[in-house]
Amino acid sequence: MKEGRLSLRDYFRDILTSARISCRRGVLSGLMTVWGVFIFIVVVGTSNGIDRGNRSNYDYLLDYILISVSPGETSMAHNGLVKGQMIPLTRSDAQELQMLFSDRSEFIYPRKQNIVQCKSLTSSIQLLVSDYRKELNDNALKIVAGRNFTQVELNGRNRICIIPETIAAQLFGSTDDAVNSILEVNSMPYIVLGVYKPVHQININQVFVPFETAMAMQGIEDEVSSIDIKLILETPVKQKYQLKEDMRSWLYFKKGISPYDASALHFEESIDFIEAQEKLLDSIRLFTVVLGLLSLIMGILGVSSIVYLSVKERTKEIAVRLVCGSGKGSILRLILGESVFFMLVFGCIGMALGSIVLNIANIIVEKFTADEKWIFIGDMTVSWQLILSCTVAIIVCGLIAGLVPARKATSVRINQAMGCE
């Protein structure tokens, strides 16, 4: 018998009629699909927010990837050095490193820090005093009262400083009162030029002074607290690690340190932090993919159960269609079309609800993090590319969900089906 073919209009009308009948008993199963797609969109959006938030937090580290070398003490005797001997770093070490590795780094400079007693007319506190470096500190700090150093002031040995707003309130009562006041540092008067606060939520709570001023405060003038090396941003991570190893080898050779002595000099770098962040974000992405797949499986099961019930209830109708000339291909297309229809309807509802929830969450997050620079979660919106991809996935899942019911429908035995109540 020749297969009867429906027009496209009749085909869609048939699907809508069948879907309307099946929907009455398939609402609960449809909710599985809505919930599955909703969870998928919310999870992906939240994952995007965490990814964007964390990336915004350490973007400045990508601009200022540093290797910081600080003094340590030997853990073994070697070349005349005894165990437990302090290994100092000097400004001449920084100058030699600059000469040797200037082609592989943006700048190399010494830094000096001192723990000192700071006192105002009303209060006294022990603080860390550090030299100010425009290359790094200009982007990390924001002046909220007074002014910052000029380049001429940074090149001199003036008794001037900028202080954190928390210390300004503690020593002087307010940030405005601190500006142009006298701060005694180790009983020497310093003029407070300005008051700052960190741009990012990092605990920066120190007094900043020019480098030569910090060097003259206490101890041996030529010794420094650390040598900081800013790496070129475009350099691959592997080459950045190689640069660190080359500098380590040179310093160990110059100081006569055993190459197996890990504590003689301390090397710290922001590269490790960025690598750790990337691993964390990769784990979050993997979790998102797994949860997304489970959510889509829920949707497939939900739609499959609806269509299965529909096929079971319409066994006699399917048998009549077969008797009247409809081929198995026509029945197969009808069932698969119904399955895709259900998946699209409930899937779009889930996507819409998920997008609404994410938009509401974005408004709440923006309200509470408006003045914050260091945030855990950022923009949680999903892209139109993801929505389009999700729609395609929903159609594919609809076809998968309808396969089993469609095969059942096309395997109906006409004699038995006509006898079904």
Disulfide bonds with the S-S distance in Angstrom:
none
